[in-house]
């Protein structure tokens, strides 16, 4: 929101009571109202009269209907109603999101990798839903991603720029706009929104827009020049994997043809990073009115589910354990309440507890340290004690006679007999001595547990047969619970939709182009996944 102009006065709306101004932008002001029935706080966006072109009331009405249809998505702000005030200004009554938007948050401090990935997947699903309904957002940026009371991102301002007649860069946010939009003759399509998605996730991680240079001029002209010519700078964080840097670099490629072709492909690429990091994988919720009710596309074994309301739900991947290992991953589909509120229903929490020490998962395992208890003192006879005593300066004792030797031997035998009798009789009388605490064996000691990375499938190769192309590979380091994720790679088709298998072979139909390619990665029961292996045949 910009404060370059004074806000307009709030309109009088029947059934609503004005509370305060929430913000002002280039096309509208947003006010907080209290709705009387049902009683709730709502955000009312009021368009500026001087930005409304002739005949735009009808366009605004059409856009309001589209937004209302899209707003059933859990990552899009809910639209309650729309209308025209008595003074002729169009308005939208929307869900009030009281938490700071993402721009306010990232300017305070960068987001964690886990949260940036989650938001990227959820907002990517919202944008894909809009694209399937024939709507381009054209102004995706952190400030247009609000946060609901349930801490879910909610994309707003769908179609407002288009309805207001802003088709050029002047009506958009330059820092998150692709080269084709800020060009002299601007154009845009679904891949333009993909650019803005990638630029937004990058901003959450870095704490500034992608082509903003700290300490330098960052005017609109400077930003446009960098957007058109300068490559994306590395994120520069040790916790950001190289795979995530590659995903963001592809999403903001200068040429639209080099980007992910759809927002769904971008969201799936972020999911693969989540799998690599052993994070919980965020479901992709998509609304697709083109799919008949009840029809389910399970071609990728649960990774993509296309219904009237879609939940693209990959395997939940537990993070590395420190004290209690997570249960084996399982497929789950969020119910309606989960998708709308962001809360997941309780699950079975039974799990075997293993004694392990709290560790840094990235640190190498240290060998266990053992302490040796001191040996108990061995009773000595007087003769033995005398023999072990240190030498003294006294003259040596006179050599005993043979009679003395026999006397000493008899005394020693007497002592041994008495000791045996006492060892047998005393336990019965006194109840026996307390059992000594045994020294803990190495297997009983706490040990450091470090997740073992999954091995990359080896020897991946394909052979063309009568039923298709048979691909095989080997697992160089098999472990219990290992499985494989695989998918067919198509040129220019983005990341493949992955399927699961426990076997080391799959058969796929031969590609019409003459070359068939697949991608395979190993996934451990702990949720860790290997880097992918790719092969083509013939």
N, C-alpha and C positions, 0 to 999 in steps of 0.2 A: 504494500500500500504506500502511496505517496502523499506528502503533506503540502504539495506545491500550490494547491488551491484550497480555499475554504470549503468545508462540506456544505451541501445543500441542507435545507431544513427537512426534518423528518415529516412524511405525509401522515395525515390522519387516516387511520384504517379502522373500519368498524370491527369490533371484537378484539382489538389489540391495543395495548397501552405502551407508549414509548418509554424506554428506560434510559438508553445512552447510545452514543456513537461508538461503533466498533472499529471503523476504519474507512479510508477513502482511497479510491483508485482512479484510473484514467477514464473509466466508463461508468462507474457506479459508486455509491456510498453504501455502507453496510451498517445497519442499526440493530441494536438489541431491543426487542419488544417482548412483552408478556402477553401471550394469548390467553383469552378469558375462558374459552371452552373448546377443547379440554385445556386446563390450566397448565401451561408450560412456558419456558423461555425459548424464543425462536430468534433466528437471525433473519433480517429482512433486507434484501439487496434491492436498492432503488436505482434504476438507470437514470443517467443525466439527460435532461431534455435536449441539450444542444448536441449530444452525440447520437441522437435518434434521427436517422434519415427518413425521407418521405416513404410512407408505406411500411416502415419497419415494425409497426405494432403487430401486423400479421406475421412478420418474420419472427418477432419475439415470442408470439404465442406458439408458433410451430416449434421453436427451440425449447420453450418451457415444457411442451409435451414430450419432446425427446429426452430432456433432462429428467423429467419425472419417471420415464420408462427406465432410464439407466440407473436412477438413484436407488433402485432395489438392490443394487450391488453393495456388498459389505464395505467396499473401499471407495465408495462414491457418496458424497454428501446427499442426504435424503432431502427431497423437495416435497413439502407438504401441500403447497398451493401456489398459484400465480394469479395476478390480476393487474388491473390498471386503476391507480388511485383517482380520486375525484379531480385532481389537478392535471390528469393526463399522463402521469409518470408510471411506466410499467414497474412492477415489483415481483420479487420471488420470496416466498416464505420458506425458509430452509431450517434444517437441523442446526442447532446451536452447538458448536464445538468449543468448549471453554478453555481447552489447553492451548499453549502456544503453538503456532504453526511451525513447520520444519525449518523455515528460514530463521525464525527467532532462535530456535534451538541450536542450529549448526553454527550460528554466529557466536553463541556462548561457548560451545565446545564441540569438537568433532564427534560423530557417532561411532559406536563400536562397530566392528565388522559384522557381527551377528545381527544387530538391529538394522544396519544399512541393507543387508541382504534381504531380511524379512520385509522391509518396507518396499524394496525394489520389486520383489516378487508380487506383493499384494497390489501395488499401484500398477505394475505391468499387466496384471489380470484385469484391472479396471479399464485400462486403455484398450486392451484387446477386446473387451466387451463392447466398448464404444465403437471401435473400428468395425466390428461385425454388424453393428446397427447403422453403419454408414456415417459416423460422426468422427471428425478429427478434432482433437482438443486444441492444438495450435499454441498453447501457452502453458505447457507443463513446466513447473518450477517449484522450488521448495515452499515459496509463499502461498502457492495454490494447493498445498497438501496440508489440510487441517488434521487435528488429532481429536478423536471422539472421547467421550467420558470413559470408554472401555479401552483406551490407549491404542486404538486402531487408526491407521492413516485413512483419510477421507479426501479424495480428489474433488475439487470444486471448479467452478467457472467453465463448465462444458458449454461450448458454443456461444458464449457471451460475446467474445471478440468478433466472431463471424456474424452474429445477429446485429451487432452494432456497426457493421460495415467496415471492419478493420481487416483488410486482407494483406496489408504490407507490414514491414517491420515496425513501423511507427506505433502500431497497436499491440506489439508483442514485447516480450522481455528479451532484449538482445543477448545478455550473458548466457542464456540457455537455448538460443535459437541456432539452427543449423545453417550452413553456408547458403543453401538454396533459398532460405527464407529471408536472409538479410541481403540478398543480391539485389541488383537494380531492377530486375524483373522477377519478383519473388514467386516461387512455386512451393507446393507442399503436398505431401501424401503421408501414408502411414509410417514410412521410414523417417519422416521429419519428427514425428512424435517419439520414435525410438531414440533419435539423437537426444531429444530433451530428457527422456527417461535416463539415459546413460549420464548426461551432464548433471542431472539432479542427484543421482547416487554418488557420483564423483564429489559433488559439493558437500554432501553429508559426511564423507570420509575426510576431506581435506580442510573444510571450514571456509571455503570461498568458491566462487564460480570457476569453471575450468580454465578460462583464459584471462582471469584477473591476476595481475602480477603485483605482489606486495611491494610497496615503496615506489611504484611507477605510476604513470598516468593510465587511468582506466576509463577514459571517456568512451562513448558509444562508437566513435570512429576507430579508436584504438582496439576495442574489443572485436569489431567487425573484421579489421585487418588480421588479427590473430586467428579468429575463427576460420577465415578463409585460407590461411597459409601456415599457421604454426601447429606443429604436432602436439598432441596431448602430453603434458608433463607427467613424469612418474608420480605416484601418490606419495612415496617417500615414507611409508610406515612399515615397520618390521612385522606387524601383525597382519598386513594385507598380502595375501599370496599372489604370486605372479599370474595365476590363472584369472583372478579377479581383475588385475590390471589389463590383461588381454581382452577380457569381456568388455570392459569399459572403452578400451581403445577401438575395438571393432564397432561398438555402438555409436561412436562419434567420428567415424570415418568421413573424410571430406566428400567422397562420392556416395550417394545413396545406395548404389548397387553393391558397395562393399560392407554395408551395415547388415544387421539382422533384418530379415525381410518383414518380420512381424513382431509385435510386442510380446506375443506368446513365445517366440523363439528367444527373445531377450530374457524373459522370466525363466525359461527352462535353463538357459546358460547360468543364471544365478543359482538355480537349484543344484546344478552340478558342482558349483563351488561349495555350496552347503554340504553336499555329500562328501566332497574331498576333505572338508574341515571337520567332518563327523558332527555337524550341527543337526538339530531337528530341521527337517525339510518342510518349508512353508507350502501349504496347498495353493494351487492356482484355481481361483473361482471364476468361472466364465458363464455369462448368460448368452445363450445362442438361440434366438427365436426360430432359426432355420431348421432346428432339429426337432423331429416329431416327438411328442411326449412318450416317455417310456423307452425310447431307443437309446441304447448304450453302446458306445464304441470302446470295447475293451481290447483293442488290437495290441496295446502295449502293456497288458496285464496290470492295469490299475494306475499306471503313470499318467494316463490321460483318460478322463471320463467325460464324454460330451453328451450332455442332456439339455433339457430346457434350461435348467440351472446346473452348471457344470462345476465339479470339484476335481481339478487335476491334482491328484493326491499321491505323491510318491511315498516310498517307504520312510517311516519316521526313523531318523538316525540318531541314536543316543551319543552324547559327548563322551570323552574319555573319562573313565571312572577314577576316583581318588580313594574313596573309602568304601563305597558300595557299588558294585558293577551294575550297570543298567540292564534290564531284562532284554531278551532278544527282540530285535525290531519286528514290528508287525504292521500290516496294512490297516489303515483306518480311514473312514470317511466321516468328516465332521457333519453333525446334524445341523438343522436350520438354526438352532439357538447358538451353536458354536460359530457359524458363519456370520451371524448378525452381531453377536456380542463380543466375539474374540475369545470367549471362555470355552475351555474344553471340558467335557464331562469327565468325572473322576474315573480313573482306571484302576485295575487290580494292581496294588502296590507290593504284592508278595514277591520277594526276591531273596535269593540266598546271600547271606551276608558273609563276606570274606574279609579276614583281618589283613588289611594292607595299610601302609603308612601314607599319610598325605604327602603328595609329591608335586613337583613341577613336571607335567607330562613331557616337556621338551628336554628335560635333563636326562643324561644317561644313567642307567641303573647302577647304583653303588653296591659293591659286594657286601653281604651281611657281616657284621662284626660280632665276634664271639668273645666272651670273657671266660677265662679259665679260673675256676675256684681253687683256692690253695688246698693242697693235699692234707688230709688229717694227719696229725702226729702219730708215728708208729711207736707203740710201747716198746721199751728197751729193758732188757735185763740189766742188773747192776754191772755184770761183766761187760755187756755191750756198751752201756753208758760210759763205763770207764775207758773202753777201747776207743770211743768216739770223742772223748774229752781231749781238749787241746793239750799239747805237751807243756810241761812246766819245768822250772829250773831245778826241782827237787831231784835228788839222786834216784836212780831206778830201784824199784822194790826188789828184795831178794827173791830169787827163783823158787816158786813153791815146790814142795816135795811131791812125789807121786801120790802120797796119801791125801795131800791137799787137793790135787786134781780130782781124785775120786769124790772128795767131799763136795767140791763145787758142782760137779756134774749131777750128783744126787740132789743138791739143793735146787738146781735149775729144773730138773724133772719134777720135783715137788711143786714148784711154782706153776709149771705148765698144767699139771693135773688140777691144781686148785682153780686155775683160770678157766679150764674147760667146765668144771663143775659149776662155777658161778655163772658162766655164759648160758648154761642150760637151765639152771634153777631160778635165776633172778627174773627173766621175763615172765615166768609163771606166777611169781609172787607179786611183782610190781606192775604187771600188765604190759610189759614190753616197752622198749624205748620207742620214742616217736620216730616214724619213718622219715628218713631224710628226703628233702625236696629234690627230685631229680633235676639235673641240669637240662634245660630246654634243648631239644634236638634242633638242628637247623631247619627242619620242616615245620616246627612249631613257631618259629620266630616270624615277626612281621617282615615282609619283604616289599621292596619298591616295585610297583607295577607300571610299566611303560607300554602304551599301546604299540603294537607292531604294525608297521605299514603293510598294506596289502600288496602282494607282488603283481607287477604288470603281466598280463597274459603273454606267454611266449609261444613262438612258432605259429602265430595266427596266419592261416593260409586257406584259400578256397579252391575247390575243384568243381567244374561245371559238370552236372549230371543230367539225367533225363527229367528229374523232378525239380530241378533248380540248381542253385549253387550251394554246395556243402562246405561250410567253414568249420575248421577245427583249430584247437589251441591246447596248450598245456598250462597247468598250475605248478610253478616251480617250488612253491612252499605251501602245500595244502594245509588247511586247518579246519577244525570242526565248525560247521555253520557257514563255510564259504559259499558264495553264489556269484553269479556273473550277470552284469547288466550289458545288454547289447542293443544295437540299433542300426538300421540301414542308413548309410550316408548318401545323400543326393547332392550333386553339384549345385551350389547356390541356394540350397534348401535350409541352411542354418543347422543348428545342432539336432541330431537325430532324436526321435522319441525312443526312449530306452525300455526294453523288456527284460524280464528276469528269467534266469534258467540256472539249474543246478548242474547241468551237463556241460561238457567241454566241446560241444558241437551244436550247430544250428543249420537248418536248411532254409534258404530264402529264395523267392522267385528271381529268375534272372532279369536284370534290368534291360529295358528295350534298347538302351544306348549301346549295349554290348559289353559294358563293364559294370560289375556289381561290387559295391564296397560296403563294408560294415565296420563298426567301432565296438570294441569289447573292453570292459574294465572289470576288475575283481573287487568284490565287496565282502568285507569281513562281518562276522556276527556282531562285532563291536560298533559297526557303522562306518568304519574307515574304508575308503575306496582308493583304488590305485589310479595312476594316470592311465588314460585310454590307449589301447593298441588299435591300429587301423590297418586293414588289408583290403585289396581288391582282386577280383578274378574276372576274366583271365588276365 
